Amino acid sequence: MAASKSNKTKVESRSGSAMGIVSKVCATVATLLGTLFFAAMFDVGHLNLLSTLAGMGSVLVPLFAVLAVAAMFLTPKSEADAAAITHTSQIADLLEFQSKATAQILTLQNQIDSLSSQDNAALKARNKELQDELDAIHQAERDKVDGQIEALRQRNEELEAQIKAWAFDTVGKTVKGEQPHPMKAA
């Protein structure tokens, strides 16, 4: 992968350097023709270039125009421009990949949601059943505890009644001067 990339860079740099040389030759010739036209126009050095170039002017002027335009368009792209073009294409590829991946993720998420909604409904139903069973067990335990508390309350009332009866009996006997009976444990 790295070797093919370096070979591609070498080929591009060779073609870029060849285009650079052609561009520079065209620019140089166009500059020389422009200088020649300038010298002829102002008759620099009294060489009488205007009359000398008059016959060839129909060829030299279009040649100057073609070479000047060719020099502009044949200028090789800089490495930064080539890299920018490469990066732009890579960004476009990444954006396309991102949109495809997003679409696939959304499809997968919809499938998971549809599957989990079925499982979720079943889990909610099972949870409701278990909650009802747990509530029934708690209610049975509360009823059992309430029954035991009520039985203890009744036993407590019986014991209080026995203690009161014993206390009245003991006080009554003590007042009469009789020996009271000890209380029996219930």
FENPEBEL-V90470 format. One record per backbone hydrogen bond with DSSP energy under -0.5 kcal/mol. NH is the residue of the N-H (numbers start at 0). CO is the residue of the C=O. Records with the same first field share a line. If there is no record, write none. Layout:
NH: CO + CO
This chain:
4: 0
5: 1
6: 2
7: 3
8: 4
9: 5
10: 6
11: 7
12: 8
13: 9
14: 10
15: 11
16: 12
17: 13
18: 14
19: 15
20: 16
21: 17
22: 18
23: 19
24: 20
25: 21
26: 22
27: 23
28: 24
29: 25
30: 26
31: 27
32: 28
33: 29
34: 30
35: 31
36: 32
37: 33
38: 34
39: 35
40: 36
41: 37
43: 38
45: 42
46: 43
51: 47
52: 48
53: 49
56: 52
58: 55
59: 55
60: 56
62: 58
63: 59
64: 60
65: 61
66: 62
67: 63
68: 64
69: 65
70: 66
71: 67
72: 68
73: 69
74: 71
81: 77
82: 78
83: 79
84: 80
85: 81
86: 82
87: 83
88: 84
89: 85
90: 86
91: 87
92: 88
93: 89
94: 90
95: 91
96: 92
97: 93
98: 94
99: 95
100: 96
101: 97
102: 98
103: 99
104: 100
105: 101
106: 102
107: 103
108: 104
109: 105
110: 106
111: 107
112: 108
113: 109
114: 110
115: 111
116: 112
117: 113
118: 114
119: 115
120: 116
121: 117
122: 118
123: 119
124: 120
125: 121
126: 122
127: 123
128: 124
129: 125
130: 126
131: 127
132: 128
133: 129
134: 130
135: 131
136: 132
137: 133
138: 134
139: 135
140: 136
141: 137
142: 138
143: 139
144: 140
145: 141
146: 142
147: 143
148: 144
149: 145
150: 146
151: 147
152: 148
153: 149
154: 150
155: 151
156: 152
157: 153
158: 154
159: 155
160: 156
161: 157
162: 158
163: 159
164: 160
165: 161
166: 162
167: 163
168: 164
169: 165
170: 166
171: 167
172: 168
173: 169
174: 170
175: 171
176: 172
177: 172
179: 177
